[in-house]
Amino acid sequence: MKKKLLILASVCLVVALVALSVISCAEPTPTGGTLRVAGAFDAIILGYPMGRMLEVPVVFACLETLVKFDETGALVPNLATSWEADAEAKTITLHLRKGVKFHDGTDFNAEAVKWNMDQFRLAGEREELDRVESIDILDDYTVRLNLSEMDALLTINLAGHRGGMMISPTAYQTHGQEWCEKNPVGTGPFKFVSWEKDVSIKFERFDDYWQKGKPYLDAVEWLVIADPMVQLASFMAGEVDILAEVSPKDAKDVEASGKYELSMVPSDISSVLTDYANPDSIFTDIRLRRAIEYAIDKQAICDTIGYGYWEPLNQGARPGSWAYNPDVVGYPYNPDKARELLAEAGYPDGFKTQLHFLNRPADIPDSMTAVQGYLAEVGIDAELVQYDRGAWHVIAVKGGWPTGLANYPRGGLIGGELVLLNRFLGADRLFASVYREPEYRELLARAVTAPDFETQQALVWEMQKVGTDKYAMVCWHHVLKCIAAKHPQVHDDGWSETTPDQWTPEDAWLGK
């Protein structure tokens, strides 16, 4: 009997140990350590969301938004715990989280939110809060946004874009804008330590973070490795835990190895733009815009340079999304049709032009070289003109480009196509050389302020049809994927799982 009891006790002990083992493997443990993430670009601005060139994925460790996306892409509370929209009164009321502090000890409250939003609006650099006319503080943790008209995108912009990203007002008032641009002070799980240009950006654990017990990591380090071959070698040597943006070619190699994990999410829409806002441009002739469309084999570029990860486009929406209109005809690859249109427009022997584009990452120059080749086949001699990021900012945001064509390489899909189209074509802050047809802009404005989803979708579908088939306004090119490669010991990081910018540094942990 004693022997049977001893055996039973031993079995129970084994079962308990196995259960504990399973639980410990499934649950994150505060093991500390430094998460090392590598990317090709250094930051331009770190801690001032009111400008255009903030490096959002990098600073997500440090700065937080009022609202965020969950793993399904739905909006969920963050620094704002709830919100209500009143269409009749044209207001949105935000209820704020209590007990949150910025890294410098400043309280996060209604006054801080109003200051951030007013600063954003007065800067005039971005469009996310364009319809916010004023902000009222109702109490210490409630603010009311008073709108010129209802904006169906506003809460999305508070999650996926910088209109809802919070920095310490005290830090700005004490040190000024230039200091804040280089020294982010937020409410996030990690606080800023140092920035060595073209080398690294370092963050350390914020012990007073509002989510008690988090973060699990001691530190996060962003490593700037411009050369993709060096990036991949460092990753495979274990010197990097996450590659933030892997090229399609390298993604195939990582996938084939079977040793690492890939996560990916549709991230951007690439397009070729003409300068037909300039009345002297030859591209005011729609036949030439259509010739550009017919000349390019988008599917072949997606299959070769995109290694099958990319998808070709015939409108400003990816296939399968709610904003995609299946009735858009577009311009399938047809070089003979392109030559025919060129001849009709008075250019039977083609013409010379320029194609302006950003010089990194490598897939941008590669895809634009392919476009150049397709244009040459129909007689269009396009000189390639490359820009670094600073010069590209001038082209994209300020005065447009001098002549011809330009590539919009990274039209972000954070929040969906309507957010992208409104940011890109709804205002005149981006790409001054792009002409916005009045009919298209009216449909876009109505879609943004639509009272319900059905109305909004109908307007967006009409807008897609008008923009492509009627006006050939933009040569929509392909959908890119933001692909991240990770070592198997990295858990719950969320990189490239919901949006290309948002990840979950507070939940990330490193196994052994």
Order of alpha helices (4+ residues) and beta strands (2+ residues): alpha-beta-alpha-beta-beta-beta-beta-beta-alpha-beta-beta-alpha-beta-alpha-alpha-beta-beta-beta-alpha-beta-alpha-beta-alpha-alpha-beta-alpha-beta-alpha-beta-alpha-beta-alpha-alpha-alpha-beta-beta-beta
